[in-house]
């Protein structure tokens, strides 16, 4: 597989500190022609599940052969491994902490390697910044044309860390899910996707319950309800989303990740 000279970055670093810039410097020091794209540096600190969702819903919008470097690494400096994996024509470099779980669940992963070739690392590696000192130079070398098998041995993903993924529960009376993520706008992404909703006829829909709120229709755009009103729709990645037109659904409902969301269906 040939990799493009393009690397996306996803981290929980924020933008106040120099960490993102240092990672870019480490990439360019090894491969000065690399193209680097910031996917996001706003993953909530240590939130591996949000990183996994972001990767799952974003990688396919980039050219085939792109390298996706994800550094959400609460176990940095421990015995956890670093993985380089191919899937669906892309390459993913992440800590072995579950970030690749959703791609594995989608049967997207093909070849997984454990990053162990110390010749690719600088002479001094910080115990607290493997993103800069290990993952960045490895991504740079692969983007420059180094074969994947040079990073280290293959590994069966069954032996890697997997997240306990929240799945919606489907009953005769509807779908029981939960809040999965709240974005910058206060929009609530749920664990309920189009696959679960398609199990029921549209005419059987009887409303959505979240906290003390009830939503009686599923719209297609935010503007289908007046400003300030709570609305349900399918978001750009195929998840049931709860939003407020020109407002924050998280503030209106008071809900947080893990709170229940129920889609009621007529018997």
N, C-alpha and C positions, 0 to 999 in steps of 0.2 A: 504494500500500500504506500502510495506517495502522499506525503503531507504537504499542505500549503504552508507558505511562509507567513502564516497568520495565527496569532495567539490571542484568545479572549481571556480576560481576567475576571473572576468572580471571587470576592472576599467579604469578610466582615470587618474590614479595617477602618471603614469610614474614610473621610478625606482631611481630617484635622492633622494627622501625623504623617511622617515621611515614608511610611511603610510601602504604600503603593508605588511611590516614585523609586524607592530602592529596588523593588522587584523589577520594575521596568529597566532600571539601570543594569541589573544583573542579567536580564535577557539580552539587552543591546550590547553589553560587554562581550557576550559570547557570539552574538549574531546581530551585527549592526544593521542589517537590512530587514530584520523582522518587522512585520506590521502588528501592532498591539492595539487591541480594542477593549475598552473598559465595558464589560457587560453590566456589572454593578459592584459597588463596594459598600452597599447598604444592607447586606444580610444582617439580621440581628445577631449580636455577639454569641458565638458558640452554637448557633442554630443550624445544626446539620440537616434537619429535615427541610427547612426552607431552602438551603443550598441545593439539596437534591431536587426539589420541585423546580427551582430556577433553572438548573441544568436541563432537566427533562423537557421543560417547555420552551427553551431558548436555542439549544444548539442547532436545530434543523434550519434556522433562518440564516445560517452562515454557509459559505461555500464548502463543498465536500473537501475533505482533507484538512479542515481547520483543527487547530489544537486548542482544547478548552482546559485552562488551568484554574482549578478551584481550591482556594485556600481558606477553609473554615475548619480550624484544626485545634480544638480544645485539648487534644492529647499530644500536642507538639512536645518533643523531647522524650517521650515515653518509648516503649517498645513497639508502638504501632508502626505498620509499614506504610510505604508510599506506593501507589499503584499507577501504572500507565496502561490504559485499556483502549482497544479499538471497538467501534460499534457504529453501524449505520453510515459508514464512510467517514467517520470522525475519530479523533483521538482525545481521550480524557485523562488528565493527570490530577489525582486527588489523594488525600490521606486515605488510609484504609479504615474509615470510620462510618461507612454506610452511605456516603454521598452517591455512590453508583447504584444504590439499591433499586431505585425506580427504573433505571435503564435496564437492569437485570430483570425486573418484574415484567417489563415490556418486551423481553427477549431481544434486546438490542445489542448486548455485549457479545463480542466474538472472541477476542484474544486479550488476556490479562497478564501483565508482567509485574513483578515486584521490582521496584527501583533499588538496585544494590551496587551498581558500578561506581565506586568511589572516585574513579578517574574523571568522572564528569563533575565532581563537586570541587569547590575551592579548597585550599589547604586547611583553612579554618572554617568550621561549620558551627554556627550558633545553635545552642540547644533550644532556643526559643524562637527561631525564625527559619524553619526549614523551607518555607515558601520562597524566601529570597535565596538561600544558600544551596538548596537541593532541587526543588521543583522548577524554579525559574531557569537555571542553567540546563537542566534536562529538557525542558520545553524548547529552549533556544536551540539546542543541539539537534533535536528531532525536526524542528522547523527548517533547519539548515540542510537536512537530508540524511541524518544519521539513521540507520536501520533500527527499528524498535527493539529487536532482540539484543541490542547492545546495552540496554538499560539494566537488564537483569533477567532472571529466570521466569518462565511462565508459571502461572499459578491458577488453580481452579477457583472460580469465584465462589463456589460453595464453601471454600475454606476462608473466605474473607468476611468482614463484618457486614451484617445486614441490619437495616432498621426494622423495627416492629411497625409496619405501616398501618395507619388507621384505615379501615375499610368500612364503607357503608353497609348497614344491615337492611336487607330487603324483606319485607313481610307482605301479607295479603292486604294490609291496610296502608302501606306506604314505605318510606325509606327513612331510616334512622342514621344520620351522619353527625358530623361535628364541624366546628370551626377549624379550618386548617391553617389559615394565614390571614393577617390583616395588612394591607398595603399602605403606602404613603398617604393615599387619599382617604383611608378609613374604610375602603371596600373590604368586604368579608368573603374570602374564598373558602368554600366548604369542601368536604371530602366527597361530596356527591357529584358525579360526573354524568355526562350524557349517556354512557352505557347503562347506568342504573336507571336513569329517567326513562330510557327507551323501553324498559320492561313493561311500562304502563301506557295505555292509550291516553292521548292528550285530554280527552273528554272526562277522564276519571280524576283529574287534578282537583284537589279540594283545599289547597292552601299550604303555606309554609309557616312553621312555628319556630321562632328563635327568641329565647328569653320570654319576655311578656308581650312580644310583638307577633302579629299575624300578617302575612302577605298573601293576597288572594289571587294574584296573577303573575305570570312570568312574562316579562317584556323582552323586547329585542334591543332597545337602546335606553340610555339613561334619561333622555328627554321625553320619554313617554309618560312620565309622571311629573307633577308640579315640583318646583324646587323645594327641598326640605322633606319630601315624602320618601318613605322607604320603598324600595323596589327590588325585585328579583330578576335575574337574567343569566344567560350563559356567557361566561367570560371568554376572552380571546384564546384560552387554552382548553376550553371544553368543560370547565367546572361550573357548578351552580354558584353564582355570586349574589351577595346581598349588598345593596348600595343605597345611597341617598343622593338624589339629584342635587348637585352643588353642595353636598354636605358629607358627613362621616357616619356610615352605618355603625361603626364600632362605638361611637359616642352615643348614638340614638339607642342602641340595644344594650350597651354596657357589656358586650360579649368579648371573650378572649379566646385564643386557640385552645381547643379541647372542649369548649362548651357545646351542648347538644343542639342540633338542627334537625327538625323533622319535616319531611314532605308528606302531607296527608293525601291519601287517595280514596276515592269512593269505593266501597265494597261492591 
